[in-house]
């Protein structure tokens, strides 16, 4: 799979943003667990099982948002960064260490993607790609 629907990615990012906001208001451990599950599935090409991807598919179909194909690997890389942030939030939460900064960073980048179509992880991917190619 080399392409993904940009509208789907942006709706998923909005759902991530909502989950982060809900966490920041409640500090319920369920939200980091949900984020780990969702990012984990999408990071390892199991997006068809992702709760946010399934909700996104429903919303795209309901609101007739259509499809705008974009290159998939940078989005998968960005999801892996989201997974790292979600794991960090979970661990900090378990250790009773303030998670506001890490959660806010994840929420900020989710907002950039969902509201402005700016994928910071994709920029990092494109910056690192030449380095990876030189290592091979």
C-alpha positions in Angstrom: 0.0 0.0 0.0 1.8 3.1 -1.2 -1.1 5.6 -0.9 -3.6 6.7 1.7 -6.5 9.1 1.6 -5.4 12.5 3.0 -8.9 13.2 4.2 -8.8 10.0 6.2 -5.5 11.0 7.8 -6.8 14.4 8.7 -9.9 13.0 10.3 -7.8 10.5 12.3 -5.6 13.3 13.4 -8.6 15.2 14.6 -9.7 12.2 16.6 -6.2 12.0 18.1 -6.6 15.7 19.0 -9.9 15.0 20.7 -8.5 12.1 22.6 -5.5 14.3 23.8 -7.9 17.0 24.9 -10.1 14.5 26.7 -7.0 13.2 28.5 -5.9 16.7 29.5 -9.3 17.4 31.0 -9.7 14.0 32.8 -6.3 12.4 33.1 -8.0 9.1 32.6 -5.5 6.3 31.7 -7.9 5.0 29.0 -6.9 7.8 26.6 -3.2 7.0 26.5 -4.1 3.3 26.2 -6.5 4.1 23.3 -3.8 6.2 21.6 -1.2 3.4 22.0 -3.6 0.9 20.5 -4.6 3.1 17.6 -1.1 4.4 16.7 0.3 0.9 17.2 -2.1 -0.6 14.7 -1.6 2.1 12.2 2.2 2.1 12.6 2.5 -1.5 11.6 0.1 -1.6 8.6 -2.9 -2.9 10.6 -4.9 0.3 10.1 -8.0 -1.6 9.1 -8.3 -2.6 12.8 -7.6 0.9 14.1 -10.6 2.4 16.0 -9.8 5.9 14.7 -9.4 4.7 11.1 -12.8 2.9 11.3 -14.5 6.0 12.7 -12.8 8.1 10.1 -14.1 5.8 7.3 -17.6 6.2 8.7 -17.3 10.0 8.9 -15.8 10.3 5.4 -18.6 8.2 3.9 -21.3 10.1 5.9 -20.1 13.5 5.0 -19.0 12.6 1.4 -15.5 13.9 2.0 -14.1 11.9 -1.0 -10.5 10.7 -1.5 -7.3 12.6 -2.0 -4.5 10.0 -2.4 -1.1 10.9 -0.8 2.1 8.9 -0.3 1.7 6.5 2.6 5.2 5.8 4.1 5.7 9.3 5.6 2.3 9.0 7.3 3.2 5.6 8.7 6.5 7.1 10.1 4.4 10.0 11.7 2.1 7.4 13.3 5.2 5.7 14.8 6.3 9.0 16.3 2.7 9.3 17.7 3.1 5.8 19.1 6.3 6.9 20.9 4.6 10.0 22.3 1.6 7.9 23.5 3.9 5.4 25.2 5.7 8.2 26.9 2.4 9.7 28.1 1.4 6.3 29.4 4.7 5.7 31.3 4.8 9.2 32.7 1.1 8.8 33.9 1.9 5.4 35.5 5.0 7.0 37.3 2.8 9.9 38.4 4.9 12.4 36.5 3.2 15.4 34.9 2.2 14.6 31.3 0.9 17.9 30.3 3.9 18.9 28.1 4.2 15.6 26.3 0.4 15.4 25.8 0.3 19.0 24.6 3.1 18.4 22.0 1.2 15.4 20.6 -2.0 17.4 20.6 -0.3 20.3 18.8 1.0 18.2 16.0 -2.4 16.4 15.7 -4.0 19.9 15.4 -1.4 20.9 12.7 -2.3 17.8 10.7 -6.0 17.9 11.1 -6.7 21.6 10.9 -3.9 22.8 8.6 -2.8 19.7 6.7 0.7 20.1 8.0 2.4 16.7 8.9 5.5 17.5 10.9 6.4 13.8 11.0 6.3 13.7 7.2 8.8 16.6 7.1 11.1 14.6 9.4 10.7 11.5 7.2 11.6 13.4 4.1 14.6 14.9 5.8 15.8 11.5 7.1 15.1 9.6 3.8 18.4 10.6 2.1 20.3 9.6 5.3 18.6 6.2 5.3 19.4 5.6 1.6 23.0 6.4 2.2 23.2 3.8 5.0 22.2 1.0 2.6 
